[in-house]
Amino acid sequence: MTVPTGLPTADTERIDLVGPDDRVVAQADRAGTAPSGLLRRYAATVCTDPSGRVLLYRRPATARAYPGHYDILVGGAVRAGETYRDAALRELREELGYDTAPALTEVYRVRVEDPHGAGFLAVHAWPADRPPRPDRDEITWCGFVDPHTLLADDRTPLVPTGEQALRRLFPGTPPLP
């Protein structure tokens, strides 16, 4: 994504840091390392179409984490002062061009180990009511696919947290070949 002048970047963006109870205790630069014992917060959304297919996308080869991987979780860091839901909506707007997301619902929250640092991930679900308009700097390809055949379609590697969300939200997903 091309960032207009004056908007936060990974180097200047502020995030909240939380304790093990997910309560905000400090703030830091997103690009920095969290002090020992403190965790980051992440928000992501799994989008489905009216047929129950899941939106799958491919990360660019230049991505800082998981370059070239496929994922079903559209999201990122929760900024300082944002709620998980606000961050999920912002990420849907920035990465897929969805200005609104009626019926966006948090479906679970889990502790994760991420290349950027340990944290809490709030996973949301949203039944997309229109086609995405992906940011080509963030997403090199996207499309709706059957979640039960996704892992057999040679669309690997899959980001680990995305694979976990796939298995949790779509029971009966077969194991990786």
N, C-alpha and C positions, 0 to 999 in steps of 0.2 A: 504494500500500500504506500502510495506517495503521501507523505505527511506535509500539509501546508505549513508555512512558517508560523511559529507561535503556538502550535499544538504540541502536547507532550509527546516525547519519544521514549523508547525503552531506557535511555540514559537519563531523562529528566522526569519521567512519570513517577508520581508518588503513590505508594501502596500502603495499606494498613497491614500491620503484623499482628497476629493473634496468638494467644496462649492455647494450651491443650483443650480448653473449654470453648474455643472459637470466639472469644471476646477480644475486641481490639485493645491492645496495650501499647502500641507504638506505631510510628510511621517511618518509612524508609524510601530510598530511591529504588525503583523496580530493578534496575541493573545491579544493585548491590547484593551482598550476602546477608541473609537474616542472622541476627545474633543467635547463639545457641539457645535452644528451647522455644524459640519463636517460629511461627509458621506463616506462610503466605496464604492468600485466598484466591481461588480460581472459580470461574463460572463458565459453564458450557451448555450447549443445547443440542439435542438430537431432534432433527426435523424429519417429519414423515409427510407423505403425500396422501391424497384421499384413498389410494389403493393399498395403503399400509407399507409402502416401500420407504426405505430410509435414505436420507441424503448422504451420499458418500462423496468425499472430495480428496484431492491429492495435494499435498503440501509442496511448495516449490523446492527445487534442489538447493536453493540458497537459504532455506529456513534455518534458524539458529538451533532449533530442536527438531529431531526426526525429519531431516530433509528427505524429500521424495516419498515419504510414507503416505498411506491412505488413512483417513480418519472419518468417524461419524460425529465426533464432538466438535462443534464450532464454538470457540470461546477463547478465553485468555485470563489474564490477571484482573482481579477486582481492584479498582483504583481507590485511593484514600477517600473515605466518606461515601463510597458507593455501597449499595446493597448487592447481594448476589444477583437478584433479579435485574436490577439496573445494569449491572455489568453484562449479563446475558443479553439483554436488549441492545446495548451498545455494540457488542460483538456481532450480533446478527445484522445490525445496520452497517457496521464497518466492513465486514467480510462478505456478506451476501446481499446487501442492498435492501434488506427488509426494514422499512421505516417503522412499522408497527408489527406486533406479534400478539394478536388477541389469543387468549386461552393459553398463554405461556405458563407452564406449571413446573415447579420444582418437584422432581420425582425421588431424588435421594441425594444425600450428602455423605462423602466418604473422605477419609484421610488418604493422601497420595504422596508418593515419592516422585518428584518431577525433576527433569534436568535443571530447571531453574531454582529448585528448592522444594523442600517438603511443605505440604499445606493441606488445606481442606478444599475439596472440589464439590461444588453444588451442580448437579446435573439436572437440566430442565428438559422438558419435552414440549414440542410445538407442532401441531398439525398445520403445515405450510398451506396457505390458501392461494399461492401464486408462485410462479417460477422465480428462482434466485437470479440475482445480477451480481455474480461474484467479482470481487476485487482481484484482478489477475496478478497482482503482486503478492497476494496471500494464498490464492487458490489457482492451481494450474489446470484443473479439470474438476467438474462435479456433475453428478447426476443421481437420480433416484434409482435404487436397486432393491431387489428382494433381500431382506435381511437374513433369510435362512439359506440363501445360496451365496451370499457375499464372500465367505471365506473359501469357497470352492471355485471362485471366478478368477483366480490368479491376481487378485487385487491385494497383493501383499508386498511389502510388509505393512501391517496395520499398527498404528500407534497403540501401545499397550493399554492405556486407559480407555481408548475407543473400543478395543476388543472386549474389555471388561464390561463396558456399558452395553455393547451389543449382546453379550451373553446374559446380562442381567435383565435387559428390557425385552429381549426377544428369546424366550425360553425355547430350547430345542435346536439352537444354532449348533451345527456340527463342529467338531474340533478342527483345528488347522491340519492340512494334509502333512 
